[in-house]
Amino acid sequence: SPVASVYARAGRSFRLANVDEFGFTSPGLSLLPQRSKDMELGTRWSYGKGKAEIRVYRSDLSNEIGYDPLAVGPYGSGANVNFDPARRQGLELEFLHAITQTVDVRANAALRKASFRSGAYTGKDVPLAPRRTLAIQAGWQMDPAHRLSGGINWVSEQHPDFSNACTMPAYTTLDVRYAYKFKNAELSLGVSNLTDRKY
């Protein structure tokens, strides 16, 4: 309809290792291309002062490229490797609302699960993959060329290791950004983690 739409997507993709990744591998080993089978279903809704989108997705990955601190690397421990088969799936929500003509708020929330489908860590969470995130931001368009924005970002606890033997605690950061547009260019200055939160 003029205000709502529903979509579905299915696809296959691959990714080759970048320069940083294939330059830091275990001696004598090459990184295989990362492959993924993806499915996504979502809906978009718009109204006078804003819009919202919700989507669910599932990606089955093979040979996902990532860092393993226990792998034998070129300078000791730590190297980029191909992970065992994994699945990443979740629910994501985006919301944008204009409070006035110059002030708007935006929210992004996500529930995610990333776990190994087979291999030595079957059923374990993929390292550094938080299950929940929330970001709330506000923006002020001072004039057509100047915009000031800021927001709070919350990230849930996550496992830093493959065996999930320990957990990193959740954390919250505050970010701000100023942007200036000139013709077809934009200059911006941003400060991430303004309160110097340690996490």
ChimeraX attribute file (.defattr): number of C-alpha atoms within 10 A of each C-alpha:
attribute: neighborCount
match mode: 1-to-1
recipient: residues
	/A:1	6
	/A:2	7
	/A:3	10
	/A:4	13
	/A:5	12
	/A:6	13
	/A:7	10
	/A:8	12
	/A:9	10
	/A:10	12
	/A:11	10
	/A:12	12
	/A:13	10
	/A:14	13
	/A:15	13
	/A:16	14
	/A:17	18
	/A:18	9
	/A:19	8
	/A:20	9
	/A:21	16
	/A:22	18
	/A:23	14
	/A:24	16
	/A:25	23
	/A:26	20
	/A:27	11
	/A:28	6
	/A:29	10
	/A:30	14
	/A:31	19
	/A:32	16
	/A:33	15
	/A:34	18
	/A:35	19
	/A:36	22
	/A:37	15
	/A:38	18
	/A:39	16
	/A:40	17
	/A:41	15
	/A:42	17
	/A:43	15
	/A:44	16
	/A:45	16
	/A:46	16
	/A:47	11
	/A:48	8
	/A:49	12
	/A:50	15
	/A:51	17
	/A:52	18
	/A:53	18
	/A:54	18
	/A:55	18
	/A:56	18
	/A:57	18
	/A:58	20
	/A:59	20
	/A:60	20
	/A:61	23
	/A:62	20
	/A:63	19
	/A:64	23
	/A:65	23
	/A:66	17
	/A:67	17
	/A:68	19
	/A:69	16
	/A:70	12
	/A:71	15
	/A:72	16
	/A:73	17
	/A:74	14
	/A:75	11
	/A:76	11
	/A:77	12
	/A:78	17
	/A:79	22
	/A:80	24
	/A:81	25
	/A:82	19
	/A:83	19
	/A:84	19
	/A:85	19
	/A:86	24
	/A:87	21
	/A:88	20
	/A:89	18
	/A:90	17
	/A:91	18
	/A:92	19
	/A:93	17
	/A:94	16
	/A:95	18
	/A:96	18
	/A:97	18
	/A:98	16
	/A:99	12
	/A:100	10
	/A:101	9
	/A:102	13
	/A:103	16
	/A:104	18
	/A:105	19
	/A:106	18
	/A:107	18
	/A:108	18
	/A:109	18
	/A:110	20
	/A:111	15
	/A:112	19
	/A:113	17
	/A:114	22
	/A:115	22
	/A:116	21
	/A:117	19
	/A:118	13
	/A:119	11
	/A:120	11
	/A:121	18
	/A:122	15
	/A:123	15
	/A:124	19
	/A:125	25
	/A:126	26
	/A:127	19
	/A:128	15
	/A:129	18
	/A:130	21
	/A:131	16
	/A:132	19
	/A:133	19
	/A:134	17
	/A:135	18
	/A:136	16
	/A:137	18
	/A:138	19
	/A:139	19
	/A:140	17
	/A:141	15
	/A:142	11
	/A:143	9
	/A:144	10
	/A:145	12
	/A:146	16
	/A:147	18
	/A:148	18
	/A:149	18
	/A:150	19
	/A:151	18
	/A:152	16
	/A:153	19
	/A:154	16
	/A:155	18
	/A:156	15
	/A:157	17
	/A:158	20
	/A:159	19
	/A:160	18
	/A:161	18
	/A:162	19
	/A:163	15
	/A:164	14
	/A:165	9
	/A:166	11
	/A:167	13
	/A:168	14
	/A:169	11
	/A:170	14
	/A:171	14
	/A:172	17
	/A:173	18
	/A:174	19
	/A:175	16
	/A:176	18
	/A:177	15
	/A:178	16
	/A:179	15
	/A:180	15
	/A:181	13
	/A:182	10
	/A:183	6
	/A:184	5
	/A:185	7
	/A:186	11
	/A:187	10
	/A:188	12
	/A:189	10
	/A:190	14
	/A:191	12
	/A:192	14
	/A:193	15
	/A:194	11
	/A:195	11
	/A:196	9
	/A:197	11
	/A:198	8
	/A:199	9
